[in-house]
Amino acid sequence: MSEGGFGELRLPAGCSAVEGRRPTDLDVAIVASRFNADIVQRLLDGAVERLTADGIPMDRITVVVVPGAWELPIACRRLAEAGGHQAVITLGCVIRGETPHFDYVCSEAARGITQAATDSGVPVSFGVLTCDTHEQALDRAGGRHGNKGADAAEAAIQMAGLMRALPRRH
Ligand code: INI
């Protein structure tokens, strides 16, 4: 069992389990914000690297750029509702300043991204860093705490596979 991050679960004997495959025939959209672009670039590189390492071809990856994390929900909702992608990955970086602005941007981005996924039924993964300092963000964008863009890509692959395997309402 790994410590922290995504690991494997030992399932109780006798239960039925639904596990998706890892599909490579996926059209994936990445919505990335320009604010704190040095950090988001690293998240984007990590996400694309993870997708292509998993066999998803570059020509099935669409990158959509928005100004800041605040704008992530509207763009990812449009993409999720349009139906051309089986997974959407959101990438951004919000760094705490001296005012409550940080709290509004983080909470509305998180709320809107969750809502886009649950309303559309298309998995939308959350690769938005919410950090106190630039250094904390660097640590999570390919530094000592991994790359949260790659993690968001990993979650998107797993969830796209799972959504194919889960029962649908008739
Ligand atoms: N957007 C971010 O993505 N990260 C931030 O740290 C940030 N800060 O600190 O202000 C930020 N603000 C911009 C916001 O997302 C919107 O783009 C802006 O308010 C216009 O709607």
Backbone and ligand atoms as CSV (ligand in chain L), in Angstrom:
chain,resi,resn,atom,element,x,y,z
A,1,MET,N,N,0.853,-1.200,0.000
A,1,MET,CA,C,0.000,0.000,0.000
A,1,MET,C,C,0.894,1.258,0.000
A,2,SER,N,N,0.603,2.197,-0.877
A,2,SER,CA,C,1.465,3.375,-0.926
A,2,SER,C,C,1.029,4.388,0.140
A,3,GLU,N,N,1.950,5.242,0.530
A,3,GLU,CA,C,1.625,6.268,1.528
A,3,GLU,C,C,1.345,7.574,0.823
A,4,GLY,N,N,0.140,8.081,0.945
A,4,GLY,CA,C,-0.211,9.320,0.255
A,4,GLY,C,C,-0.388,9.064,-1.229
A,5,GLY,N,N,-1.142,9.931,-1.879
A,5,GLY,CA,C,-1.348,9.758,-3.319
A,5,GLY,C,C,-2.246,8.574,-3.622
A,6,PHE,N,N,-2.340,8.242,-4.914
A,6,PHE,CA,C,-3.222,7.153,-5.328
A,6,PHE,C,C,-2.534,5.817,-5.094
A,7,GLY,N,N,-3.217,4.916,-4.394
A,7,GLY,CA,C,-2.691,3.568,-4.199
A,7,GLY,C,C,-3.710,2.552,-4.660
A,8,GLU,N,N,-3.542,1.328,-4.231
A,8,GLU,CA,C,-4.497,0.260,-4.567
A,8,GLU,C,C,-5.240,-0.132,-3.305
A,9,LEU,N,N,-6.490,-0.508,-3.439
A,9,LEU,CA,C,-7.271,-0.965,-2.297
A,9,LEU,C,C,-7.398,-2.478,-2.335
A,10,ARG,N,N,-7.305,-3.090,-1.169
A,10,ARG,CA,C,-7.603,-4.519,-1.048
A,10,ARG,C,C,-9.096,-4.615,-0.801
A,11,LEU,N,N,-9.835,-5.241,-1.691
A,11,LEU,CA,C,-11.291,-5.268,-1.536
A,11,LEU,C,C,-11.692,-6.441,-0.656
A,12,PRO,N,N,-12.763,-6.261,0.121
A,12,PRO,CA,C,-13.207,-7.362,0.980
A,12,PRO,C,C,-13.608,-8.571,0.133
A,13,ALA,N,N,-13.203,-9.761,0.585
A,13,ALA,CA,C,-13.516,-10.984,-0.160
A,13,ALA,C,C,-15.024,-11.136,-0.300
A,14,GLY,N,N,-15.451,-11.573,-1.457
A,14,GLY,CA,C,-16.866,-11.898,-1.635
A,14,GLY,C,C,-17.729,-10.756,-2.136
A,15,CYS,N,N,-17.226,-9.533,-2.107
A,15,CYS,CA,C,-18.058,-8.420,-2.587
A,15,CYS,C,C,-17.917,-8.319,-4.106
A,16,SER,N,N,-18.869,-7.647,-4.736
A,16,SER,CA,C,-18.672,-7.420,-6.165
A,16,SER,C,C,-18.049,-6.045,-6.333
A,17,ALA,N,N,-17.158,-5.940,-7.280
A,17,ALA,CA,C,-16.433,-4.683,-7.471
A,17,ALA,C,C,-16.635,-4.199,-8.893
A,18,VAL,N,N,-16.728,-2.916,-9.052
A,18,VAL,CA,C,-16.774,-2.337,-10.399
A,18,VAL,C,C,-15.469,-1.590,-10.600
A,19,GLU,N,N,-14.680,-2.066,-11.503
A,19,GLU,CA,C,-13.428,-1.366,-11.790
A,19,GLU,C,C,-13.365,-1.093,-13.273
A,20,GLY,N,N,-13.148,0.151,-13.618
A,20,GLY,CA,C,-13.046,0.485,-15.031
A,20,GLY,C,C,-11.695,0.059,-15.576
A,21,ARG,N,N,-11.632,-0.116,-16.888
A,21,ARG,CA,C,-10.331,-0.301,-17.534
A,21,ARG,C,C,-9.701,1.062,-17.691
A,22,ARG,N,N,-8.498,1.088,-18.183
A,22,ARG,CA,C,-7.830,2.372,-18.454
A,22,ARG,C,C,-7.943,2.614,-19.954
A,23,PRO,N,N,-8.964,3.351,-20.383
A,23,PRO,CA,C,-9.180,3.495,-21.816
A,23,PRO,C,C,-8.115,4.382,-22.465
A,24,THR,N,N,-7.742,4.015,-23.689
A,24,THR,CA,C,-6.828,4.882,-24.440
A,24,THR,C,C,-7.586,5.576,-25.575
A,25,ASP,N,N,-8.815,5.085,-25.846
A,25,ASP,CA,C,-9.623,5.710,-26.903
A,25,ASP,C,C,-10.463,6.835,-26.290
A,26,LEU,N,N,-9.765,7.774,-25.721
A,26,LEU,CA,C,-10.426,8.868,-25.006
A,26,LEU,C,C,-10.158,10.195,-25.685
A,27,ASP,N,N,-11.169,11.038,-25.727
A,27,ASP,CA,C,-10.952,12.443,-26.068
A,27,ASP,C,C,-10.978,13.215,-24.758
A,28,VAL,N,N,-9.885,13.870,-24.471
A,28,VAL,CA,C,-9.734,14.539,-23.179
A,28,VAL,C,C,-9.532,16.030,-23.399
A,29,ALA,N,N,-10.245,16.830,-22.631
A,29,ALA,CA,C,-10.008,18.275,-22.665
A,29,ALA,C,C,-9.285,18.690,-21.387
A,30,ILE,N,N,-8.310,19.547,-21.552
A,30,ILE,CA,C,-7.617,20.133,-20.401
A,30,ILE,C,C,-7.960,21.616,-20.407
A,31,VAL,N,N,-8.522,22.109,-19.308
A,31,VAL,CA,C,-8.777,23.548,-19.192
A,31,VAL,C,C,-7.738,24.102,-18.223
A,32,ALA,N,N,-6.881,24.966,-18.726
A,32,ALA,CA,C,-5.759,25.472,-17.926
A,32,ALA,C,C,-5.862,26.992,-17.815
A,33,SER,N,N,-5.553,27.521,-16.629
A,33,SER,CA,C,-5.645,28.975,-16.457
A,33,SER,C,C,-4.269,29.626,-16.540
A,34,ARG,N,N,-4.295,30.858,-17.058
A,34,ARG,CA,C,-3.041,31.600,-17.296
A,34,ARG,C,C,-2.446,32.200,-16.040
A,35,PHE,N,N,-3.293,32.448,-15.047
A,35,PHE,CA,C,-2.809,33.105,-13.824
A,35,PHE,C,C,-1.766,32.181,-13.166
A,36,ASN,N,N,-0.658,32.741,-12.718
A,36,ASN,CA,C,0.467,31.943,-12.199
A,36,ASN,C,C,0.922,30.934,-13.267
A,37,ALA,N,N,1.151,31.460,-14.459
A,37,ALA,CA,C,1.422,30.612,-15.622
A,37,ALA,C,C,2.670,29.741,-15.457
A,38,ASP,N,N,3.665,30.225,-14.711
A,38,ASP,CA,C,4.879,29.398,-14.547
A,38,ASP,C,C,4.545,28.078,-13.865
A,39,ILE,N,N,3.630,28.134,-12.895
A,39,ILE,CA,C,3.211,26.919,-12.177
A,39,ILE,C,C,2.283,26.084,-13.064
A,40,VAL,N,N,1.307,26.749,-13.665
A,40,VAL,CA,C,0.302,25.996,-14.440
A,40,VAL,C,C,0.958,25.314,-15.637
A,41,GLN,N,N,2.000,25.936,-16.193
A,41,GLN,CA,C,2.729,25.288,-17.294
A,41,GLN,C,C,3.270,23.922,-16.858
A,42,ARG,N,N,3.797,23.876,-15.643
A,42,ARG,CA,C,4.330,22.596,-15.135
A,42,ARG,C,C,3.222,21.571,-14.921
A,43,LEU,N,N,2.068,22.064,-14.438
A,43,LEU,CA,C,0.930,21.152,-14.262
A,43,LEU,C,C,0.472,20.613,-15.617
A,44,LEU,N,N,0.460,21.507,-16.602
A,44,LEU,CA,C,0.023,21.122,-17.949
A,44,LEU,C,C,0.984,20.086,-18.543
A,45,ASP,N,N,2.271,20.348,-18.402
A,45,ASP,CA,C,3.266,19.394,-18.917
A,45,ASP,C,C,3.095,18.034,-18.235
A,46,GLY,N,N,2.879,18.068,-16.924
A,46,GLY,CA,C,2.706,16.813,-16.168
A,46,GLY,C,C,1.462,16.064,-16.611
A,47,ALA,N,N,0.385,16.805,-16.849
A,47,ALA,CA,C,-0.876,16.166,-17.256
A,47,ALA,C,C,-0.728,15.526,-18.635
A,48,VAL,N,N,-0.144,16.273,-19.579
A,48,VAL,CA,C,-0.006,15.750,-20.945
A,48,VAL,C,C,0.930,14.534,-20.952
A,49,GLU,N,N,1.987,14.628,-20.165
A,49,GLU,CA,C,2.925,13.507,-20.081
A,49,GLU,C,C,2.223,12.248,-19.575
A,50,ARG,N,N,1.396,12.400,-18.551
A,50,ARG,CA,C,0.689,11.244,-18.004
A,50,ARG,C,C,-0.296,10.661,-19.017
A,51,LEU,N,N,-1.020,11.532,-19.702
A,51,LEU,CA,C,-1.996,11.045,-20.685
A,51,LEU,C,C,-1.309,10.286,-21.817
A,52,THR,N,N,-0.251,10.873,-22.353
A,52,THR,CA,C,0.403,10.234,-23.508
A,52,THR,C,C,1.148,8.966,-23.065
A,53,ALA,N,N,1.699,8.976,-21.854
A,53,ALA,CA,C,2.373,7.768,-21.346
A,53,ALA,C,C,1.372,6.635,-21.221
A,54,ASP,N,N,0.114,6.971,-21.033
A,54,ASP,CA,C,-0.929,5.960,-20.885
A,54,ASP,C,C,-1.507,5.527,-22.236
A,55,GLY,N,N,-1.005,6.109,-23.310
A,55,GLY,CA,C,-1.438,5.675,-24.637
A,55,GLY,C,C,-2.470,6.573,-25.291
A,56,ILE,N,N,-2.780,7.692,-24.660
A,56,ILE,CA,C,-3.746,8.610,-25.280
A,56,ILE,C,C,-2.987,9.506,-26.266
A,57,PRO,N,N,-3.371,9.457,-27.549
A,57,PRO,CA,C,-2.602,10.225,-28.537
A,57,PRO,C,C,-2.802,11.729,-28.393
A,58,MET,N,N,-1.780,12.473,-28.778
A,58,MET,CA,C,-1.833,13.939,-28.678
A,58,MET,C,C,-3.024,14.525,-29.426
A,59,ASP,N,N,-3.373,13.904,-30.568
A,59,ASP,CA,C,-4.465,14.496,-31.352
A,59,ASP,C,C,-5.846,14.239,-30.739
A,60,ARG,N,N,-5.868,13.543,-29.590
A,60,ARG,CA,C,-7.142,13.399,-28.878
A,60,ARG,C,C,-7.171,14.254,-27.611
A,61,ILE,N,N,-6.146,15.114,-27.471
A,61,ILE,CA,C,-6.084,16.004,-26.302
A,61,ILE,C,C,-6.334,17.434,-26.775
A,62,THR,N,N,-7.307,18.097,-26.156
A,62,THR,CA,C,-7.605,19.496,-26.487
A,62,THR,C,C,-7.247,20.347,-25.272
A,63,VAL,N,N,-6.483,21.405,-25.488
A,63,VAL,CA,C,-6.154,22.308,-24.377
A,63,VAL,C,C,-6.902,23.618,-24.566
A,64,VAL,N,N,-7.628,24.016,-23.552
A,64,VAL,CA,C,-8.399,25.262,-23.579
A,64,VAL,C,C,-7.813,26.167,-22.497
A,65,VAL,N,N,-7.502,27.408,-22.856
A,65,VAL,CA,C,-6.848,28.309,-21.901
A,65,VAL,C,C,-7.832,29.378,-21.436
A,66,VAL,N,N,-7.936,29.555,-20.135
A,66,VAL,CA,C,-8.807,30.587,-19.550
A,66,VAL,C,C,-7.925,31.561,-18.754
A,67,PRO,N,N,-8.463,32.753,-18.430
A,67,PRO,CA,C,-7.609,33.727,-17.734
A,67,PRO,C,C,-7.177,33.278,-16.334
A,68,GLY,N,N,-8.134,32.899,-15.491
A,68,GLY,CA,C,-7.788,32.535,-14.109
A,68,GLY,C,C,-8.648,31.384,-13.631
A,69,ALA,N,N,-8.387,30.951,-12.403
A,69,ALA,CA,C,-9.124,29.809,-11.850
A,69,ALA,C,C,-10.624,30.101,-11.767
A,70,TRP,N,N,-10.967,31.350,-11.580
A,70,TRP,CA,C,-12.380,31.743,-11.513
A,70,TRP,C,C,-13.141,31.330,-12.778
A,71,GLU,N,N,-12.437,31.382,-13.914
A,71,GLU,CA,C,-13.069,31.097,-15.211
A,71,GLU,C,C,-13.057,29.604,-15.562
A,72,LEU,N,N,-12.452,28.768,-14.737
A,72,LEU,CA,C,-12.407,27.337,-15.063
A,72,LEU,C,C,-13.806,26.713,-15.155
A,73,PRO,N,N,-14.712,27.003,-14.198
A,73,PRO,CA,C,-16.002,26.301,-14.227
A,73,PRO,C,C,-16.798,26.518,-15.505
A,74,ILE,N,N,-16.882,27.739,-15.993
A,74,ILE,CA,C,-17.753,27.978,-17.157
A,74,ILE,C,C,-17.209,27.264,-18.395
A,75,ALA,N,N,-15.884,27.262,-18.527
A,75,ALA,CA,C,-15.298,26.592,-19.697
A,75,ALA,C,C,-15.418,25.069,-19.565
A,76,CYS,N,N,-15.178,24.536,-18.371
A,76,CYS,CA,C,-15.241,23.074,-18.269
A,76,CYS,C,C,-16.683,22.599,-18.347
A,77,ARG,N,N,-17.622,23.407,-17.891
A,77,ARG,CA,C,-19.033,23.021,-18.036
A,77,ARG,C,C,-19.437,22.969,-19.505
A,78,ARG,N,N,-19.025,23.974,-20.281
A,78,ARG,CA,C,-19.366,23.988,-21.715
A,78,ARG,C,C,-18.813,22.733,-22.403
A,79,LEU,N,N,-17.553,22.420,-22.092
A,79,LEU,CA,C,-16.927,21.249,-22.709
A,79,LEU,C,C,-17.615,19.963,-22.276
A,80,ALA,N,N,-17.912,19.865,-20.982
A,80,ALA,CA,C,-18.532,18.632,-20.473
A,80,ALA,C,C,-19.921,18.464,-21.079
A,81,GLU,N,N,-20.656,19.546,-21.209
A,81,GLU,CA,C,-22.028,19.448,-21.728
A,81,GLU,C,C,-22.055,19.207,-23.240
A,82,ALA,N,N,-21.026,19.663,-23.934
A,82,ALA,CA,C,-21.013,19.517,-25.394
A,82,ALA,C,C,-20.875,18.045,-25.807
A,83,GLY,N,N,-20.302,17.244,-24.948
A,83,GLY,CA,C,-20.297,15.803,-25.192
A,83,GLY,C,C,-19.165,15.284,-26.064
A,84,GLY,N,N,-18.245,16.125,-26.460
A,84,GLY,CA,C,-17.156,15.659,-27.333
A,84,GLY,C,C,-15.965,15.084,-26.582
A,85,HIS,N,N,-15.995,15.169,-25.271
A,85,HIS,CA,C,-14.868,14.664,-24.481
A,85,HIS,C,C,-15.395,13.762,-23.366
A,86,GLN,N,N,-14.669,12.718,-23.092
A,86,GLN,CA,C,-15.112,11.777,-22.050
A,86,GLN,C,C,-14.500,12.104,-20.691
A,87,ALA,N,N,-13.600,13.057,-20.683
A,87,ALA,CA,C,-13.038,13.527,-19.411
A,87,ALA,C,C,-12.504,14.935,-19.610
A,88,VAL,N,N,-12.617,15.711,-18.554
A,88,VAL,CA,C,-12.082,17.081,-18.566
A,88,VAL,C,C,-11.151,17.224,-17.365
A,89,ILE,N,N,-10.030,17.855,-17.594
A,89,ILE,CA,C,-9.049,18.083,-16.523
A,89,ILE,C,C,-8.940,19.587,-16.317
A,90,THR,N,N,-9.078,20.047,-15.101
A,90,THR,CA,C,-8.902,21.482,-14.852
A,90,THR,C,C,-7.556,21.702,-14.156
A,91,LEU,N,N,-6.854,22.725,-14.597
A,91,LEU,CA,C,-5.543,23.041,-14.022
A,91,LEU,C,C,-5.485,24.524,-13.684
A,92,GLY,N,N,-5.011,24.831,-12.504
A,92,GLY,CA,C,-4.883,26.222,-12.112
A,92,GLY,C,C,-4.027,26.330,-10.867
A,93,CYS,N,N,-3.774,27.552,-10.473
A,93,CYS,CA,C,-2.963,27.770,-9.268
A,93,CYS,C,C,-3.427,29.059,-8.603
A,94,VAL,N,N,-3.939,28.922,-7.396
A,94,VAL,CA,C,-4.363,30.097,-6.630
A,94,VAL,C,C,-3.428,30.229,-5.431
A,95,ILE,N,N,-2.827,31.402,-5.300
A,95,ILE,CA,C,-1.885,31.630,-4.197
A,95,ILE,C,C,-2.448,32.710,-3.284
A,96,ARG,N,N,-2.455,32.413,-1.989
A,96,ARG,CA,C,-3.069,33.303,-1.004
A,96,ARG,C,C,-2.387,34.677,-0.992
A,97,GLY,N,N,-3.188,35.721,-0.995
A,97,GLY,CA,C,-2.649,37.075,-0.871
A,97,GLY,C,C,-3.024,37.626,0.499
A,98,GLU,N,N,-3.198,38.933,0.541
A,98,GLU,CA,C,-3.454,39.551,1.845
A,98,GLU,C,C,-4.939,39.764,2.112
A,99,THR,N,N,-5.764,39.467,1.117
A,99,THR,CA,C,-7.199,39.720,1.260
A,99,THR,C,C,-7.965,38.403,1.120
A,100,PRO,N,N,-9.273,38.431,1.396
A,100,PRO,CA,C,-10.065,37.195,1.268
A,100,PRO,C,C,-10.295,36.750,-0.174
A,101,HIS,N,N,-9.740,37.490,-1.150
A,101,HIS,CA,C,-9.921,37.153,-2.564
A,101,HIS,C,C,-9.640,35.669,-2.832
A,102,PHE,N,N,-8.547,35.183,-2.258
A,102,PHE,CA,C,-8.129,33.777,-2.402
A,102,PHE,C,C,-9.288,32.830,-2.099
A,103,ASP,N,N,-9.959,33.092,-0.965
A,103,ASP,CA,C,-11.025,32.173,-0.527
A,103,ASP,C,C,-12.174,32.131,-1.526
A,104,TYR,N,N,-12.512,33.299,-2.072
A,104,TYR,CA,C,-13.602,33.331,-3.055
A,104,TYR,C,C,-13.216,32.576,-4.318
A,105,VAL,N,N,-12.014,32.847,-4.800
A,105,VAL,CA,C,-11.594,32.203,-6.055
A,105,VAL,C,C,-11.537,30.681,-5.872
A,106,CYS,N,N,-10.917,30.230,-4.767
A,106,CYS,CA,C,-10.794,28.778,-4.546
A,106,CYS,C,C,-12.148,28.120,-4.402
A,107,SER,N,N,-12.997,28.698,-3.546
A,107,SER,CA,C,-14.235,27.976,-3.254
A,107,SER,C,C,-15.165,27.985,-4.454
A,108,GLU,N,N,-15.204,29.088,-5.199
A,108,GLU,CA,C,-16.095,29.116,-6.370
A,108,GLU,C,C,-15.555,28.237,-7.495
A,109,ALA,N,N,-14.250,28.194,-7.645
A,109,ALA,CA,C,-13.684,27.308,-8.669
A,109,ALA,C,C,-14.022,25.862,-8.317
A,110,ALA,N,N,-13.801,25.482,-7.074
A,110,ALA,CA,C,-14.072,24.099,-6.657
A,110,ALA,C,C,-15.555,23.768,-6.815
A,111,ARG,N,N,-16.390,24.694,-6.375
A,111,ARG,CA,C,-17.844,24.448,-6.444
A,111,ARG,C,C,-18.299,24.310,-7.900
A,112,GLY,N,N,-17.844,25.231,-8.736
A,112,GLY,CA,C,-18.279,25.216,-10.138
A,112,GLY,C,C,-17.764,24.006,-10.901
A,113,ILE,N,N,-16.563,23.581,-10.571
A,113,ILE,CA,C,-15.984,22.412,-11.257
A,113,ILE,C,C,-16.736,21.146,-10.849
A,114,THR,N,N,-17.015,21.019,-9.568
A,114,THR,CA,C,-17.785,19.850,-9.088
A,114,THR,C,C,-19.152,19.820,-9.751
A,115,GLN,N,N,-19.777,20.984,-9.794
A,115,GLN,CA,C,-21.128,21.055,-10.350
A,115,GLN,C,C,-21.145,20.719,-11.844
A,116,ALA,N,N,-20.109,21.161,-12.555
A,116,ALA,CA,C,-20.033,20.845,-13.995
A,116,ALA,C,C,-19.982,19.329,-14.188
A,117,ALA,N,N,-19.225,18.656,-13.322
A,117,ALA,CA,C,-19.112,17.194,-13.451
A,117,ALA,C,C,-20.417,16.508,-13.074
A,118,THR,N,N,-20.979,16.892,-11.936
A,118,THR,CA,C,-22.164,16.159,-11.465
A,118,THR,C,C,-23.374,16.469,-12.353
A,119,ASP,N,N,-23.474,17.673,-12.870
A,119,ASP,CA,C,-24.612,18.000,-13.745
A,119,ASP,C,C,-24.491,17.344,-15.117
A,120,SER,N,N,-23.265,17.236,-15.628
A,120,SER,CA,C,-23.087,16.711,-16.993
A,120,SER,C,C,-22.896,15.198,-17.015
A,121,GLY,N,N,-22.409,14.637,-15.907
A,121,GLY,CA,C,-22.077,13.207,-15.898
A,121,GLY,C,C,-20.719,12.915,-16.525
A,122,VAL,N,N,-20.005,13.946,-16.916
A,122,VAL,CA,C,-18.650,13.765,-17.464
A,122,VAL,C,C,-17.655,14.047,-16.334
A,123,PRO,N,N,-16.726,13.124,-16.076
A,123,PRO,CA,C,-15.775,13.381,-15.000
A,123,PRO,C,C,-14.905,14.615,-15.273
A,124,VAL,N,N,-14.808,15.457,-14.278
A,124,VAL,CA,C,-13.948,16.646,-14.379
A,124,VAL,C,C,-12.989,16.581,-13.195
A,125,SER,N,N,-11.710,16.441,-13.457
A,125,SER,CA,C,-10.775,16.312,-12.339
A,125,SER,C,C,-10.243,17.679,-11.928
A,126,PHE,N,N,-9.807,17.737,-10.685
A,126,PHE,CA,C,-9.472,19.006,-10.031
A,126,PHE,C,C,-7.956,19.110,-9.871
A,127,GLY,N,N,-7.329,19.793,-10.810
A,127,GLY,CA,C,-5.883,19.985,-10.725
A,127,GLY,C,C,-5.560,21.435,-10.409
A,128,VAL,N,N,-6.282,21.956,-9.439
A,128,VAL,CA,C,-6.090,23.368,-9.061
A,128,VAL,C,C,-5.337,23.415,-7.734
A,129,LEU,N,N,-4.160,24.009,-7.758
A,129,LEU,CA,C,-3.404,24.164,-6.517
A,129,LEU,C,C,-3.959,25.341,-5.736
A,130,THR,N,N,-4.103,25.174,-4.440
A,130,THR,CA,C,-4.527,26.283,-3.576
A,130,THR,C,C,-3.470,26.359,-2.469
A,131,CYS,N,N,-2.564,27.301,-2.607
A,131,CYS,CA,C,-1.365,27.319,-1.762
A,131,CYS,C,C,-1.191,28.656,-1.055
A,132,ASP,N,N,-0.424,28.609,0.024
A,132,ASP,CA,C,-0.096,29.850,0.735
A,132,ASP,C,C,1.062,30.577,0.065
A,133,THR,N,N,1.963,29.838,-0.541
A,133,THR,CA,C,3.158,30.463,-1.129
A,133,THR,C,C,3.474,29.871,-2.507
A,134,HIS,N,N,4.266,30.618,-3.241
A,134,HIS,CA,C,4.743,30.168,-4.556
A,134,HIS,C,C,5.579,28.898,-4.401
A,135,GLU,N,N,6.341,28.830,-3.313
A,135,GLU,CA,C,7.193,27.659,-3.084
A,135,GLU,C,C,6.347,26.393,-2.890
A,136,GLN,N,N,5.263,26.518,-2.119
A,136,GLN,CA,C,4.367,25.361,-1.932
A,136,GLN,C,C,3.803,24.901,-3.280
A,137,ALA,N,N,3.504,25.885,-4.127
A,137,ALA,CA,C,2.962,25.538,-5.445
A,137,ALA,C,C,4.017,24.805,-6.273
A,138,LEU,N,N,5.251,25.304,-6.270
A,138,LEU,CA,C,6.330,24.636,-7.016
A,138,LEU,C,C,6.521,23.199,-6.547
A,139,ASP,N,N,6.424,23.007,-5.220
A,139,ASP,CA,C,6.579,21.653,-4.662
A,139,ASP,C,C,5.558,20.685,-5.225
A,140,ARG,N,N,4.400,21.209,-5.612
A,140,ARG,CA,C,3.288,20.359,-6.083
A,140,ARG,C,C,3.133,20.391,-7.613
A,141,ALA,N,N,4.040,21.071,-8.251
A,141,ALA,CA,C,3.988,21.177,-9.715
A,141,ALA,C,C,5.265,20.576,-10.303
A,142,GLY,N,N,5.558,19.369,-9.863
A,142,GLY,CA,C,6.754,18.683,-10.346
A,142,GLY,C,C,7.895,18.704,-9.353
A,143,GLY,N,N,7.669,19.261,-8.155
A,143,GLY,CA,C,8.698,19.304,-7.116
A,143,GLY,C,C,8.559,18.140,-6.142
A,144,ARG,N,N,8.908,18.411,-4.883
A,144,ARG,CA,C,9.006,17.270,-3.948
A,144,ARG,C,C,7.678,16.648,-3.562
A,145,HIS,N,N,6.576,17.312,-3.866
A,145,HIS,CA,C,5.270,16.692,-3.593
A,145,HIS,C,C,4.595,16.212,-4.873
A,146,GLY,N,N,5.382,15.944,-5.877
A,146,GLY,CA,C,4.820,15.376,-7.109
A,146,GLY,C,C,4.275,16.434,-8.041
A,147,ASN,N,N,3.453,15.978,-8.963
A,147,ASN,CA,C,2.865,16.909,-9.939
A,147,ASN,C,C,1.350,16.698,-9.937
A,148,LYS,N,N,0.646,17.674,-9.402
A,148,LYS,CA,C,-0.814,17.527,-9.250
A,148,LYS,C,C,-1.531,17.590,-10.599
A,149,GLY,N,N,-0.848,18.094,-11.618
A,149,GLY,CA,C,-1.422,18.031,-12.963
A,149,GLY,C,C,-1.434,16.588,-13.457
A,150,ALA,N,N,-0.341,15.875,-13.202
A,150,ALA,CA,C,-0.279,14.459,-13.571
A,150,ALA,C,C,-1.317,13.671,-12.776
A,151,ASP,N,N,-1.478,14.018,-11.508
A,151,ASP,CA,C,-2.489,13.323,-10.684
A,151,ASP,C,C,-3.895,13.573,-11.226
A,152,ALA,N,N,-4.143,14.799,-11.661
A,152,ALA,CA,C,-5.473,15.110,-12.206
A,152,ALA,C,C,-5.703,14.332,-13.504
A,153,ALA,N,N,-4.648,14.157,-14.296
A,153,ALA,CA,C,-4.766,13.351,-15.524
A,153,ALA,C,C,-5.030,11.896,-15.160
A,154,GLU,N,N,-4.334,11.402,-14.163
A,154,GLU,CA,C,-4.533,10.026,-13.704
A,154,GLU,C,C,-5.990,9.825,-13.257
A,155,ALA,N,N,-6.504,10.767,-12.487
A,155,ALA,CA,C,-7.895,10.657,-12.019
A,155,ALA,C,C,-8.859,10.681,-13.205
A,156,ALA,N,N,-8.549,11.499,-14.204
A,156,ALA,CA,C,-9.427,11.595,-15.376
A,156,ALA,C,C,-9.467,10.259,-16.127
A,157,ILE,N,N,-8.312,9.626,-16.280
A,157,ILE,CA,C,-8.268,8.325,-16.970
A,157,ILE,C,C,-9.081,7.288,-16.189
A,158,GLN,N,N,-8.831,7.241,-14.874
A,158,GLN,CA,C,-9.546,6.261,-14.050
A,158,GLN,C,C,-11.052,6.497,-14.092
A,159,MET,N,N,-11.443,7.759,-13.996
A,159,MET,CA,C,-12.885,8.060,-13.940
A,159,MET,C,C,-13.569,7.850,-15.291
A,160,ALA,N,N,-12.857,8.140,-16.377
A,160,ALA,CA,C,-13.452,7.893,-17.696
A,160,ALA,C,C,-13.699,6.395,-17.867
A,161,GLY,N,N,-12.747,5.584,-17.408
A,161,GLY,CA,C,-12.928,4.129,-17.473
A,161,GLY,C,C,-14.062,3.679,-16.567
A,162,LEU,N,N,-14.114,4.241,-15.391
A,162,LEU,CA,C,-15.157,3.848,-14.431
A,162,LEU,C,C,-16.547,4.228,-14.932
A,163,MET,N,N,-16.665,5.409,-15.521
A,163,MET,CA,C,-17.988,5.847,-15.993
A,163,MET,C,C,-18.512,4.939,-17.097
A,164,ARG,N,N,-17.591,4.323,-17.849
A,164,ARG,CA,C,-18.033,3.354,-18.866
A,164,ARG,C,C,-18.536,2.073,-18.213
A,165,ALA,N,N,-17.971,1.766,-17.051
A,165,ALA,CA,C,-18.296,0.486,-16.403
A,165,ALA,C,C,-19.501,0.584,-15.465
A,166,LEU,N,N,-19.774,1.757,-14.941
A,166,LEU,CA,C,-20.877,1.889,-13.974
A,166,LEU,C,C,-22.225,1.778,-14.684
A,167,PRO,N,N,-23.232,1.250,-13.975
A,167,PRO,CA,C,-24.552,1.143,-14.600
A,167,PRO,C,C,-25.133,2.516,-14.915
A,168,ARG,N,N,-25.930,2.549,-15.970
A,168,ARG,CA,C,-26.628,3.788,-16.347
A,168,ARG,C,C,-28.075,3.678,-15.982
A,169,ARG,N,N,-28.689,4.814,-15.781
A,169,ARG,CA,C,-30.134,4.834,-15.557
A,169,ARG,C,C,-30.836,4.623,-16.901
A,170,HIS,N,N,-31.823,3.702,-16.968
A,170,HIS,CA,C,-32.499,3.426,-18.248
A,170,HIS,C,C,-33.668,4.349,-18.455
L,1,INI,N1,N,-6.602,33.559,-10.414
L,1,INI,C1,C,-5.846,32.463,-10.250
L,1,INI,O1,O,-5.973,31.503,-11.035
L,1,INI,N2,N,-4.940,32.402,-9.234
L,1,INI,C2,C,-4.773,33.422,-8.350
L,1,INI,O2,O,-3.915,33.299,-7.438
L,1,INI,C3,C,-5.553,34.579,-8.502
L,1,INI,N3,N,-5.403,35.695,-7.596
L,1,INI,O3,O,-4.581,35.605,-6.684
L,1,INI,O4,O,-6.038,36.719,-7.745
L,1,INI,C4,C,-6.499,34.631,-9.570
L,1,INI,N4,N,-7.262,35.716,-9.766
L,1,INI,C5,C,-7.945,35.956,-11.030
L,1,INI,C6,C,-9.309,35.299,-11.103
L,1,INI,O5,O,-9.192,33.902,-11.256
L,1,INI,C7,C,-10.103,35.835,-12.305
L,1,INI,O6,O,-9.412,35.546,-13.486
L,1,INI,C8,C,-10.332,37.352,-12.237
L,1,INI,O7,O,-10.948,37.700,-11.013
L,1,INI,C9,C,-11.246,37.832,-13.398
L,1,INI,O8,O,-12.511,37.185,-13.369
